[in-house]
Amino acid sequence: MDFRLTEDQRDLRRGVRELLARRFDRDALRAAVDSPGLDRGLWRELGAAGFFSLRLPEEDGGVGLGLPEAVLLFEEAGRALLPGPLVATHVAAGVVPGAAEGAVVVTSASEGLVPWLDEADVALGEVSGAVAVRSVDPLTPLHRLPSHGGAVGAEGLSPAGAPSVVPTRSAPAERWPTTEVAVLLTAAEQVGSAGRTTETAVAYAREREQFGQVIGGFQAVKHLCAGMLVRAELARVAVRAAAVTGDGVEIAGAKLLADEAATANARDCLQVYGGMGFTWEADVHLHLKRAWVRARLGMTGARAEEVVAASL
């Protein structure tokens, strides 16, 4: 079986990358960090481009493609650190009117956390009484469900205020489509981030000089970059294979590898950057913070390990 991307798949990936480069470049990313909020214009443009309706049948107004193609889109979204409840809105297309076109923003509870609750038009499932928490990622506002009390994790989340207002519309949880799809697309975002931090580290290592030579010539830096590439590619292969098989155990394993690749690669990228990587002006820390948050969404590492272990 040939797992290489087809020409159509490469064109699809290229088109999404060009769209995001035009509409959500580095200047837009930093502006979003300084003034957080969902760009409704960009959301509608994503809808018009078929981002959310990609897997809907053509007779229903969709693009008529499958999960392997959706994974390519979400890799690009993770690479660009595109904010918003992308996974929930994509999975809700065809279930929630307006989601496919990007006219409606959809969110859903995941592992006791609800991202972008205040910005969402529709919240799938029961989210009443959700409490705002301080998110380590400035581009991912979070709420926590009351049934998941206590600390939200070691990644910088802590209680931060009274219950938030629930969105104006909601849909019952039983209408939420397959959970495995959401887990896999979240993993695809992690893969995109892991690939981007690898590219960033290599580019910086080629231009930064110390002791009269570029730091990429030092063995320690070479090893860091090589390890980043291996992690990113292993996770990418696992995610794309799971997109083909649709197997729940393979999806859980892919999420484990993708979470590790995104978080470890962001940390190693910080090491390559040195002190510069820890400054607010660099974007590396944004990838690490988003990776921490995504690792808590869709399926946590502990639950993914249980799924994989139970199949052995």
Secondary structure, DSSP 8 states (H G I E B T S, - for coil): ---S--HHHHHHHHHHHHHHHHHS-HHHHHHHHHS----HHHHHHHHHTTTTTTTS-GGGTS----HHHHHHHHHHHHHHT--S-HHHHHHHTTTSTTTTTTSS-EEE-BTTEEETTTT-SEEES--TT-EEEE-SSTT--EEE-TTS-S---TTT-EEEEEE----SEEE-GGGS--HHHHHHHHHHHHHHHHHHHHHHHHHHHHH-EETTEEGGGSHHHHHHHHHHHHHHHHHHHHHHHHHHH--HHHHHHHHHHHHHHHHHHHHHHHHHHGGGGGSTTSSHHHHHHHHHHHHTSSS-HHHHHHHHHHH-
